[in-house]
C-alpha cells in the first residue's frame, strides 16, 4: 500500500514537472496549428502541402524564428473529413494559436463561427467561403490571395481573351465539372452571373465523391453538350480520372481549365501523355529557384530535417504549403510590429493579418520575389487583389501561359461578396463592424 | 375458360397496347426535348459505355463471390486487396521489372498473402460464427490499406501496361457523329471475359474446382468426405487475390493507383446484391445491369435530379431487383423447412 502511494506521488510529481516544462517552452514560442491530411482518399494531394507548410516554419526556426520568436508547429490529420476537422480544431485551439489552416472548404465552413468566437484567425488561402472576404462580417476569416469567385471570373476572362473579347462569348457553351461538395459548388453563382452578363450558356456537371468514376459525366460533355470550354473544380483523386475521361471522349485539353486545386503534378502525372495541354490556374511560382525555397533545401533538407522527400520541394502543392506558411509568418511579423516581439494571441495576430502589406520590397526580403503577387489586406477586404495566372502542363512541367489576370472585383465580385456577407449576417444575427 | 387460352388472349391484347404505350411515351419525350431523348446513337453509346463499365465492376465483384461461395464470408477486404495488388505491381515495375514479370511476382505475393491470411486470421476462427469472420476481414482491410501505403507510399502512381486509351468511332454512317467506344474499356471487357471463362473451367472441370463447389454447398459434408477445408480456403483466397490483381491492373490503369482504389469495392456491392453472392454468372450479369443502369440514369435522369446520381441509383436499382428476387438474380434460393 505504501509502495503504491509512493508510486502515485512520483507519477504526480513527474506529471507536474512535465506540465511546467511544457508551459515554460510553450510560453516562449508562437504556436501554429495545422489541420492537414496525410491519410484518406485525398492524402496524395494533402501530403506535399503539409510538408511545404511544415518545412517553411522549420526554415524560419533555423534562421532564428520570427524576430527571435520560435514557431511551435503542431499538426492534426483531418483526412479531409469535416467531423475530424472540427475535432482537430478543438484539440489544437488555444489563445496563443496564430491562425488555423483548415485546408478544406467544408472544414472552413464548419469552423467559421467557432474560430470567430475563440478569436483565432482562419486563413483559407484560395478556398473556403468566398463571402468571408468581407471583413466587416467575418473579422477572423481571411481568403487571400484569391477566392473561388475570383477564380471563376479569371477563367471566363481568359476564355474571353482567347475568343477575341467578351462580346464573342455570346452563344458559346462553358461547362463546369465540379466536386459535388461545398467546395465544388462555390463558383456556380459567379459563373451563372457571368453567363447572364455575357450571353454564354453554362452547363454544370457534379461528380460524386471521390470522383473515381466519371464516364457518364464526360459522355455528356464530350458527346452531347460539346462545350467550347470546360472548367473544373476538382480535388485529389477526382482530377486525373477527369483528365483521362476528357481525353477518352476526345475533348481538347487546351480548352480544359482547372481551378488551382486541379493543377498539380499529382493531377496530371497519372494521366500521362493524355494530360499534355491541360491548363489550370495558379497563384504562386513552381520550382526551387526562389531564395526562400533554397533556404528550405539548405537549412532543412540538407540538415536531414525535411518533412518529406527532397524531390517534392518546388512542386505545385509543396510550394502552396510554403506560401500559406509564409503568409501566416508575415501576419505574425506584422502583428509583432503592433503588439511586441513576443508570442501573441490569435486576436493580436488578426490585427497583423488586417495590416498585411506584402509589397515587392517585402517579398524581396522574404526571399519570395517573383514567387507571388503583392498582397494588401484591410479591415474590410480580406481577399486582396484576387489575381491568378493560367499555367499549362507540357508533359513534364507547368508553364505559365498568361500574365497575372485581375478579376472584375469592383464591377462584379465585390458587390456579390458584400451581398452574400450581408445575407449571412442577417441569418446569424451579426452586426457588421465598422471599418474606417 | 381454358387458362392457356386466357393467357394467350391476354398476351395478344396487352402486347400491342404496351408497344403503343411505349411508342407514345417515347414520342412524348421526343416532343419535350428531341436532342436529349431521341439521339439514338447517343443512347446506344451510353449503353455500350455502361455495359463495358459494368464489366469493370464485375471484375471486383468476382473476388467477393469466390470467397463467399467457398466460405460464406463476406470479404470486406476485397477492395484493399485490389489496392494492395496494384500498389505491389507498380512497386515492382518501378524497381525495373517488365510488367509481365511484375504481374507474375505480384501474383506470387498475392498467393503468399492468401496463405498468411488463412494461417493467421482464418484458421484460428474455424467454426466461429460468420459475423466474427466478417469482422476479421474488416481488420484485414485496414491492415492491407495501411501496410500497402507504408510499403509503397501514398503518392498517386501511374500503371501503364500499354493498353491504348484512344477513342474509337464506329457506325459513322448509321448515326450522326457515330458511336464512341473507349478502346481501353473494350480491352478490359475482353480481360473480364477471359477471366470468367477461366474461372468457369476451373470450377467446372478441375478436381480442386469440384472440391470448392462441394465446400460451398456444405462445409460439414465436404469435410466428411475428406475435402481439406483449410487447403480449400487457402486456394480460394489465392484465386481471389489474383482476381484482385487483375481488377487492380484494370482500375489502376484507368484511374491511377491510389488509396481510393480500395473504395471501388463499394461499386461492387450493388452488383452483388443484384447478381447474388454465390454466382459467378450473377456477378457478370449484375455488373452489366448495374453498369448500364447507372450510366443511363446519370446521363438521362441525372439532369432532372441535379446530377451525380449514379452511385445511389446503382443501389436503388439493386434494391428494386431484391423486391422481386430476394436471393439476387442468380443467387441460390434458400428454403428452410420448420
Boltz contact constraints between the chains, C-beta under 6 A:
constraints:
  - contact:
      token1: [A, 41]
      token2: [B, 259]
      max_distance: 6.0
  - contact:
      token1: [A, 41]
      token2: [B, 260]
      max_distance: 6.0
  - contact:
      token1: [A, 43]
      token2: [B, 154]
      max_distance: 6.0
  - contact:
      token1: [A, 44]
      token2: [B, 154]
      max_distance: 6.0
  - contact:
      token1: [A, 44]
      token2: [B, 155]
      max_distance: 6.0
  - contact:
      token1: [A, 44]
      token2: [B, 156]
      max_distance: 6.0
  - contact:
      token1: [A, 44]
      token2: [B, 258]
      max_distance: 6.0
  - contact:
      token1: [A, 180]
      token2: [B, 308]
      max_distance: 6.0
  - contact:
      token1: [A, 205]
      token2: [B, 307]
      max_distance: 6.0
  - contact:
      token1: [A, 206]
      token2: [B, 307]
      max_distance: 6.0
  - contact:
      token1: [A, 206]
      token2: [B, 308]
      max_distance: 6.0
  - contact:
      token1: [A, 208]
      token2: [B, 308]
      max_distance: 6.0
  - contact:
      token1: [A, 208]
      token2: [B, 311]
      max_distance: 6.0
  - contact:
      token1: [A, 210]
      token2: [B, 260]
      max_distance: 6.0
  - contact:
      token1: [A, 212]
      token2: [B, 255]
      max_distance: 6.0
  - contact:
      token1: [A, 212]
      token2: [B, 260]
      max_distance: 6.0
  - contact:
      token1: [A, 215]
      token2: [B, 49]
      max_distance: 6.0
  - contact:
      token1: [A, 215]
      token2: [B, 53]
      max_distance: 6.0
  - contact:
      token1: [A, 216]
      token2: [B, 295]
      max_distance: 6.0
  - contact:
      token1: [A, 216]
      token2: [B, 298]
      max_distance: 6.0
  - contact:
      token1: [A, 216]
      token2: [B, 299]
      max_distance: 6.0
  - contact:
      token1: [A, 216]
      token2: [B, 310]
      max_distance: 6.0
  - contact:
      token1: [A, 219]
      token2: [B, 46]
      max_distance: 6.0
  - contact:
      token1: [A, 219]
      token2: [B, 49]
      max_distance: 6.0
  - contact:
      token1: [A, 220]
      token2: [B, 299]
      max_distance: 6.0
  - contact:
      token1: [A, 223]
      token2: [B, 180]
      max_distance: 6.0
  - contact:
      token1: [A, 237]
      token2: [B, 258]
      max_distance: 6.0
  - contact:
      token1: [A, 237]
      token2: [B, 260]
      max_distance: 6.0
  - contact:
      token1: [A, 240]
      token2: [B, 256]
      max_distance: 6.0
  - contact:
      token1: [A, 241]
      token2: [B, 255]
      max_distance: 6.0
  - contact:
      token1: [A, 248]
      token2: [B, 165]
      max_distance: 6.0
  - contact:
      token1: [A, 248]
      token2: [B, 167]
      max_distance: 6.0
  - contact:
      token1: [A, 248]
      token2: [B, 182]
      max_distance: 6.0
  - contact:
      token1: [A, 250]
      token2: [B, 167]
      max_distance: 6.0
  - contact:
      token1: [A, 266]
      token2: [B, 156]
      max_distance: 6.0
  - contact:
      token1: [A, 270]
      token2: [B, 156]
      max_distance: 6.0
  - contact:
      token1: [A, 270]
      token2: [B, 158]
      max_distance: 6.0
  - contact:
      token1: [A, 270]
      token2: [B, 256]
      max_distance: 6.0
